[in-house]
């Protein structure tokens, strides 16, 4: 069986068995509203960074069943034969609203809302959660590393620590979360993420001497290149790197990279040695199983590191491999024709039925709605279970925007650069984001 060319089968079996049953009893045509949200934030994190919205839009737009897929579903007794034509004609025709990529979110923030028929919405659950959970985990982890790095350059280099397509999407998400570049060329080609990288230890080992390798690399890439100095002895490696650069008339290479050992000690001694050799402008790049805590510790210890390269702990989401997004039916058309709130009451997973509307406002504006805040500088995300547009203030902002209308993609979605700029703006803001749920009983 050949690979699928659409995301329609990137789903769990029960999505299609539910659709099959819904087609049989007429539920598939009922108007329905689904929402994506997280019930919690990871420990020690005060916010998450939304990513994957653009890919989610693409998945919805391309969600089609090929004749081969439809036939296979019938053969496997997942969908009845009489419903095959429905699958062949499937095309999402509803509305999707969502947060922009790069936007901060909190528990229960409605980062995506899908409105359409039950049949259209129910089959999208798995593919949307796959995309949003993965990309948001990486972007949120990247944001924590950005904060820890204190303005130092960050390079994503985790491609070999995840699967092939996951590496491309992780690179994009890391860029949204504040990283400056990626080692993944497909991410550069496909999405325009800046790329970085020069040579690995294999390059050094392929030459008779380390010095010869450095000379050949500078000859090919210029004196601004980054030389990997810890293949044998970092101290001698730095001496060889500087001497190689001087043979081209420079005071030193653009940077040296240290990939092993105690990075605190190695960077301090390396900086001292570089300066003593006259390479005062040569930067130090540190790599090797870094995460936000190790980066913060190095910065706190005044390690003279200019750039960080991060792999495994970034692309796997570090202490948060998934933000735990869920996709829940919050409203459904009843037999009377009205769309009414619905919610599960499962232990530890209780939800509040009905569409959630979010508005961002000042603490003073939120206090007028029953809030109380010790810090008046906070930005408040107010969650409503009634349409806030009826009585909202002009100064309030809606973090959701219309992404798909009548099945058609809307043109005003953010570019990748805008999404990244949004993240950086929020992370450098002095206003912390907090949340409260509005109740008419306040």
Residue, then its C-alpha position, 0 to 999 in steps of 0.5 A: x500500500x502506497x503512502x497517503x497523499x492527504x492527511x485524512x488517515x493521519x487520524x485515530x480509527x474511532x474518528x472514522x467509526x464515529x463518522x460512520x455512525x453519525x452518517x447513519x443516524x443523521x448526527x453528522x449534519x448537526x451544527x457543532x462547535x469544537x475547541x482546542x485548549x490545554x487544561x494545564x501548563x507545565x510546572x514552572x512555566x507561566x505561559x505557553x507559545x502557540x505554534x502549528x496554526x499555519x500547518x493546522x490550516x493547511x491540514x484542514x484545507x487538504x483534508x480529502x479522502x482519495x478513492x483508494x483510501x475510501x475503498x480501504x476504509x470500506x474493506x476494513x469495515x471502518x466505514x459502510x459502503x453506502x458512505x463511501x461517496x460522502x468520503x469522496x466528496x468530503x471538504x471542510x465548509x465551516x469556520x475556524x478561528x484561532x490564536x496567531x502563532x507566537x501568541x501566548x496562551x494559558x490554561x483553557x485559552x481557546x487557541x482554536x475553534x472549529x465550527x461546522x457540521x459534526x461530521x466535518x469537525x469530528x474527523x479533524x481531532x487527531x491531525x489537529x492535535x498532532x500538529x498543535x501539540x508537537x509544534x507548541x511544545x517546541x515553541x514553548x520550550x524555545x521561548x524558555x531557552x530564549x529567556x534563559x539565554x539573555x539575548x545570546x544567539x540560539x541555533x536549533x540543531x536537533x534534527x538527528x534527535x527526532x524523525x525526519x518531518x518532525x525535525x523540519x516542523x521543530x525547526x520552524x516552531x523553534x524559530x517562532x519561539x525565539x531561536x535565530x537559526x536552524x541546522x535543518x536545510x529543509x526548514x530553510x528551503x520550505x519555510x525560510x528559516x535562517x540556516x547555520x552550521x559549518x563542520x562536525x568532528x568527522x571533518x577534523x578526523x578526515x584530515x592528517x592534522x587538526x590545523x590542516x582541517x581548519x585551514x581547508x575549512x577557512x579556505x572554503x568558507x572564509x575566516x568568519x567560519x566557526x571552527x570546532x576545537x574540541x576533537x582532541x584537546x580544546x586548548x590546542x584546538x583554539x591555538x590551531x584555530x587562531x593560527x589557521x585564521x592568521x595564515x589568512x591574514x585575520x586575527x582569529x576565526x569568526x567563532x570557535x565551538x566547544x561541544x564537550x566537557x564542562x562548558x563553564x570551565x572550557x568557555x572561561x579558559x577558552x576566552x582567556x586564551x583567545x584574548x591572549x592570542x589576539x583573537x578578541x573578536x572571535x566568539x564562543x559557541x557552546x553545544x552539547x545537551x543544553x536545556x534552559x536550566x543549563x543555559x541559565x546556569x552558564x549565564x549566571x556563572x558568567x560563562x563568556x559564551x556568545x551563541x548556544x546550539x541546542x538539539x535534543x532537549x529542544x526538539x523533544x520538548x524538554x520537560x514538556x514533550x506535549x502541552x496536553x491540548x485537547x479537542x472537545x465538543x462544546x456545543x451541538x445542534x439539538x433536535x429543536x434546531x438550537x445549538x446548545x452547550x455540552x460538556x463531559x463530567x469525567x473525574x479530573x477532566x470536567x469541562x465547561x460547556x459552550x463556546x469560550x470567548x477570550x478578550x485581553x484587557x488591562x487589570x483596571x478593566x478586568x477589575x470592573x468585571x469582578x477581578x482583583x489583582x496585586x499587580x496593576x501592570x498585568x494584561x488580563x485574558x478574560x474568558x467568557x461563556x457568552x459572546x463578549x462582542x455584545x458589550x465589549x469595550x473598544x480597548x479590548x483585544x481578541x486573541x482569536x482571528x478568523x482563519x477559515x470562513x465557509x471552508x476558504x482560507x482567509x488571507x490575513x494570517x501572520x507570516x512566519x517572521x511576524x509570528x516570531x516578532x510577536x513572540x519576541x515582543x511578548x517576551x520582552x514586555x513588562x506586562x505579565x499575562x494572567x487569566x480569569x473567567x468571567x461570571x455574571x455572578x461576580 
